[in-house]
Amino acid sequence: MRQSLRYIIPILLPLIILLLPTSVFPIEGLTVIQQRVIAIFLLAALCWVLEPIPIYATSVVIIVLELLLLSNKGLYLFRIDHGQPHFGELLDYNAIMATFASPIIMLFLGGFFLAMAATKYRLDVNLARVLLKPFGHQPKYVMFGLMLITAIFSMFMSNTATTAMMLSILAPVIALFGAKDPGKIAFALCVPVAANIGGIGTPIGTPPNAIALKYLSEDNMITFGEWMFFGVPFVAVLLVFSWLLINAIYPAKQEKIELTIQGKFLKTPKAITVYVTFALTIVLWLMGAVHGMNSYTVALIPVAIFSLTGIINKEDLKKISWDVLWLVSGGIALGLALDKTGLAQLVVNSIPFDSFSPYLVLVGAAMLCLVMANFMSHTATANLLMPIMAALGMSMSSLVPLGGEVTLILVVTFAASLGMSLPISTPPNALAHATGHVESNQMAKVGVIIGVVGVVLSFVMIGLLHVIDHI
């Protein structure tokens, strides 16, 4: 019965929303088109939470439903107003379809190409080998080195791929710990924590960051370098706190461990091309103000170079995380519908947010996002909340002294990546739990503390940046 409800509820509730007259809704001035957007939004939310179908499939369904129900090239039946005075404006079908090729998608595609090439030519493993050497043999310092390397890799590679790689490197090391040594838990736990935190450092580190960039455009534009200017210090501070926390809760009894990583840097022409292209792309991302290219344009340079040289071939293309790209594009399409139909603004305007304390709104939004991100996909959480937060940030005059829309979006974005309390919260958590060395309650104990401290830290750092900006 419970399994059946997972399939029935996501279909039944949106259908009821579609069939109800607009006068039933407590939102004054609601149009038929906006009512359809509510139904699509509800369908997306229920499918992303209950997962009756894969979450990337939900994104495709969103885009197709928008084309059928909301676009100027949809089903003829749905384009006629049938004499209804509040029908609303249809969306341009080109704009809906363009979400599959949004600049945000191109940014992620470039990141995927870099990560795939780095893995294929063992740049990641060899960097880990070199960078871990200075951390010696004491468990707590080796753990810090692992967390640091994992966080750095997660800024430019998939958090899941980074975690899988680091856990495979760690497998023989964890086996050296005694059966009841808390160090075994600490080492298994430190990798997903570092991967989740590290992804916050760059716009390509995790999908919620890219979704946020979609709403930080025009007057609120944030470049790749500017994101890293506040993202990397945030990651550094939270990483040190997490390291201290894990060491305090699960201190290793073993006094010395040996971390052996085999391999050496390849010196073939293709490997050297990967090294140079990787470094060049990062430099170009950081120096956008100098050369004038935005991060989306730069992201396509490695795509072109790796395709041209055969470093990434057609077999490699099949391994790209297309599901992530579809998931992000579905979120962009949902945001487009909420924005262009005026529904997001209408909903925000119907609630007197200006009568609330701006601090209460910021804390409430961050905590809502943090809770949701622990129980569902971080990307799905960002997809659902970001368009509403963007509209809220623009409409609340009391938020202006605190940074307005930018502050609200950044706080929610960071909170989306900090949901790491359960094995189901993120793929890195699931991989760590699958090792059998860390239990759900142990993960939750650390994850809840880091999540709450991370949200508080985001308020502090964004507040400091806002103060510096006005000096």
Steps between C-alpha positions, in 0.01 A plus 500: 500500500780742595678426171179569307459837673847601378366480146140613554558816709737678253242453224177551694576822689629700197199374301264631769681837491448516122128422520414750775371846401754783560255667743560217751865604554576753776722701262328804353543549127614143423490420127429165335861480379626563853266229628662257257844603628385421858395152382836443327689631806303266729565207267874578500514538879315173564703306243830635633403415859326164448708395196241283321715564192871595479556866594652582159188356333290743707699786346425380148131464590500862627639631171257295289199605710604864472521465122155336487315713757680835513668568166379678189563177306329265743182299452243716320237417764717656773576817301138615483372715784142361469367844593678507836589859593813405694673261261852647512789520252637188331876442514727495195578136419856598398571623854377172652702283262808720548525378861664183360783720366509766770842659571477327841484162323806595292687595817433158650584324173842667504547388861408142406753499214776623733414240765480216247833590341665533844377154600587340165860622515531443877557867579270471803673197657849638438409838644359325808826304534716814482278723713461245782876454553546801736239374748718229654370185669298618802133406440355844580738680262461241226123546540536875461704444184233267362226752576698783342574305180141374479363853540735639233407223254129552575528863392567387141379139485181317584465459878392141441798413276741666745354307793513169311864560409609606850314214671668250267840650592402479867365144498832329594574770760163463676558124512809565720290643784382274779140379496400742779731789408290819448764603243335262254176701525688830481686410181189363327303809601755772425497439123125559428498795742795660318347424159167660596670809644757531220233520231393838639833658402439551126199550270562158342556320832138397541175555302333732760783749441431503126127543563576797726709661225191492277333742742812706569511674165495856366545742794575213741742317270765292680802383299686173549781681683261698720321180601831344600596818690234426762440127427855380564544675840159361602612150401834544681343611831226236495748230398724575800196501731383165355846349544513609866145373557559155347827466693327598824208257457692210342869526606727237348675266747761389248809721519638457149360415157667453163320637196639347182381626161665347196554684174689776322412792275462397136720686250324417174392788271134445590570492874699825476212654300264405786729657761543824304131528407390434859732771635415743220124461549523567874720807442257635237207442737678695773608788273170575327532874563833508312414315177128581483369144450235377743525162674249342258715583196818379672326171593472405132876534438587162660200346321644613165864409578425155643264416213743625236797306639305179567569521874126461549357266237147385420525215752592749772203718407269217602641523855409867551242554775223598259247438776648792698478729196136399445424553867645852495325588172166390646557729795586790268178434305297495822658830604427646158131410531473641853672821392359572154138422594535730802398224742807526727450875539126458551551242779763713672286813476201317648694443827602812699868405526599864550326492837740221609851559628748453211715290736204271566443460125868419436521248785164346411594462131840349584360253752217396268755433227732313740219270617378432145857431378542227762204304368515564125746581223694822557441596137126435525486707820676791328277462193186532713609780732724725290236666278283574804801641691601714201152654485495544878841668499389748235175588678625541860628854549605417858759254359682772304723613793605134544592448136151436361445228244868399484521425874178298501600292196853432630380399848249257348760367253750425775226339711407274206853355496516460879226237525721201585345335804376175345627236257222609260593869524777486239668237279834551688321414826347191341844385379651547846211316665539216250854434628342364818734704720257779589141469623207735438492636856875573490458684172200694634686609815774666293279610210246693710770695685691586181177600322389742773851644552539535122177701470610729787843537337340594166311783675821625662713487184240650268439771761874576516521519121204737493672725758831492309316585178363818659827621654 
